[in-house]
Amino acid sequence: MSKFLACAALALVACQPGASAQEKPAEQQIGEAILALPESFRADAAVLGFSRGKLVVLREGTNEMICLTDTPGDERWQVACYHKDLDPFMARGRELRAEGKSADDRRTIRFAEIEAGDLEMPGYPTTLYVLSGPVGAYDAATGEVNGASPRYVLYIPFATQEQTGISTEPSRERIWLMLPGTPGAHIMIPGS
């Protein structure tokens, strides 16, 4: 296992609830996780998922994407994939969640660490893909997803409305810039 994926897996283990009998076979987890990605990225993405209650690398990747399988036992079905250069930012968020930090605290801490040079954030646009819905949205027998919605995010650290020409007003119909001027500035792109 690459050092990069080993670090990512360890960071995820720290914040995931213990798996139960609801844990899915590895191949199913992989099949689900990659659905958040465009087809052209799926075959070569790394996938992190659960085995015996521990987060592990289910599949090594050969492209720039890391996918996270659905967390067993929570209130929704959700898979996500992001560019590997976002991993330090994402992993730190998972660590802070495991410590019981609120979403606001996680944001404040990570932004301060980025500005202090203690946490790496890419200085160029990077992407996060999310697919989420109710528990049971994924049908393992057919490999189909029903009732789930995509969400696309393009991280552009410190971007502003003035620099991008993108409104900061939230919308479900058009793109908008969230957290402008911060290390976590990102463009929200509505799914279909």
C-alpha positions in Angstrom: 0.0 0.0 0.0 1.3 3.4 -0.8 2.3 5.7 2.0 -0.3 8.2 0.8 -3.2 5.8 0.9 -2.0 4.3 4.2 -2.1 7.8 5.8 -5.6 8.5 4.3 -6.9 5.2 5.6 -5.6 5.8 9.1 -7.1 9.2 9.2 -10.5 7.8 8.2 -10.4 5.0 10.8 -10.1 7.6 13.6 -13.5 9.1 12.8 -15.7 6.3 11.5 -18.3 4.6 13.7 -17.7 1.0 14.3 -19.0 -1.3 11.5 -21.7 -3.8 12.3 -23.5 -6.6 10.6 -24.5 -3.9 8.0 -20.9 -3.9 6.6 -21.0 -4.7 2.9 -18.7 -7.0 0.9 -15.6 -5.2 -0.5 -16.6 -5.5 -4.2 -20.0 -3.9 -3.4 -18.4 -1.1 -1.5 -16.1 -0.4 -4.4 -19.0 -0.6 -6.9 -20.9 1.9 -4.8 -18.1 4.3 -4.0 -17.0 4.9 -7.6 -20.5 5.9 -8.7 -19.9 9.4 -7.6 -17.3 9.8 -10.3 -17.6 10.5 -14.0 -17.3 7.1 -15.8 -13.8 7.9 -17.2 -12.3 8.1 -13.7 -14.0 5.0 -12.1 -11.7 2.1 -13.1 -8.5 3.7 -11.8 -9.7 5.5 -8.6 -8.5 4.4 -5.2 -11.3 3.2 -2.9 -11.3 3.3 0.9 -13.9 1.2 2.7 -14.6 -1.0 5.7 -13.4 -4.5 6.6 -14.2 -5.9 10.1 -15.1 -2.5 11.3 -11.8 -0.8 10.2 -11.3 1.6 7.4 -8.9 0.0 4.8 -7.8 0.5 1.3 -10.1 -1.7 -0.7 -8.4 -0.8 -4.0 -5.2 1.0 -4.8 -5.6 3.7 -7.4 -3.6 4.7 -10.4 -5.3 8.1 -11.1 -5.7 11.2 -9.1 -9.0 10.3 -7.4 -9.8 8.8 -4.0 -13.3 7.4 -3.3 -14.9 6.8 0.1 -17.5 4.1 0.4 -20.8 4.5 2.3 -20.4 4.5 6.1 -22.2 1.5 7.6 -24.9 2.3 10.1 -25.5 6.0 9.6 -28.8 7.7 8.6 -28.1 8.1 4.9 -26.4 6.5 1.9 -23.5 8.6 0.7 -20.4 8.1 -1.3 -17.8 10.7 -2.2 -14.7 11.0 -4.3 -12.1 13.8 -4.3 -8.8 14.7 -5.9 -5.8 13.2 -4.0 -4.3 16.6 -3.4 -7.4 17.5 -1.2 -6.6 14.5 1.1 -4.7 16.4 3.8 -7.7 18.8 4.1 -10.3 16.0 4.1 -8.3 13.8 6.4 -7.9 16.6 8.9 -11.6 17.2 8.9 -12.3 13.5 9.6 -9.7 13.6 12.5 -11.4 16.6 14.0 -14.9 15.0 13.7 -13.6 12.0 15.5 -12.5 14.4 18.3 -16.1 15.5 18.5 -15.6 18.9 16.9 -18.6 20.7 15.4 -18.7 21.6 11.7 -18.0 25.2 12.6 -15.0 24.2 14.8 -13.6 21.9 12.1 -13.8 24.7 9.6 -12.2 27.3 11.9 -9.4 24.9 13.0 -8.5 23.8 9.5 -8.6 27.3 8.0 -6.3 28.5 10.8 -3.9 25.6 10.2 -3.8 26.3 6.4 -3.1 30.0 7.0 -0.4 29.1 9.5 1.2 26.7 7.0 0.5 23.6 9.1 -2.1 22.1 6.8 -1.6 21.8 3.0 -4.4 22.9 0.7 -3.8 22.9 -3.1 -3.3 26.3 -4.6 -5.2 25.3 -7.8 -8.8 24.1 -8.4 -9.6 20.5 -7.2 -12.8 18.6 -7.3 -15.1 16.7 -4.9 -17.9 14.5 -6.2 -20.7 13.4 -3.8 -23.7 11.2 -4.4 -26.2 11.0 -1.5 -29.7 9.7 -0.7 -31.7 7.7 1.7 -30.4 4.4 3.2 -31.1 1.8 0.5 -30.6 4.1 -2.4 -28.1 1.7 -3.9 -29.4 -1.6 -5.1 -26.5 -4.1 -4.9 -28.4 -6.7 -7.1 -28.7 -4.3 -10.0 -25.9 -1.8 -9.3 -28.3 1.0 -9.7 -29.0 4.1 -7.5 -32.5 5.5 -7.0 -33.4 8.6 -5.1 -29.9 9.9 -4.7 -28.7 13.3 -5.7 -25.3 14.3 -7.0 -23.3 17.3 -5.7 -20.2 18.7 -7.4 -17.7 21.0 -5.7 -14.7 22.8 -7.1 -12.3 24.0 -4.4 -10.5 27.2 -5.3 -8.8 28.4 -2.1 -9.3 32.1 -1.4 -11.5 32.8 -4.4 -13.9 35.7 -4.2 -17.0 36.8 -6.0 -15.0 39.7 -7.5 -12.3 37.4 -8.9 -14.6 34.8 -10.3 -17.8 36.6 -11.2 -19.7 33.9 -9.3 -22.5 34.9 -7.0 -22.2 34.0 -3.3 -26.0 33.6 -3.0 -26.9 29.9 -2.4 -28.9 28.3 -5.2 -30.1 24.9 -6.3 -30.4 26.1 -9.9 -27.0 27.6 -10.7 -23.4 27.6 -9.5 -22.5 29.7 -6.5 -19.4 30.4 -4.5 -19.4 29.2 -0.9 -17.0 30.5 1.8 -15.5 33.2 -0.4 -12.1 34.5 0.5 -11.3 31.6 2.8 -8.9 28.7 2.4 -12.0 26.5 1.8 -13.6 28.7 -0.9 -15.4 26.4 -3.3 -17.9 26.6 -6.2 -21.1 24.6 -5.6 -22.4 23.1 -8.8 -25.9 21.8 -8.9 -26.5 18.2 -10.0 -29.2 17.0 -12.2 
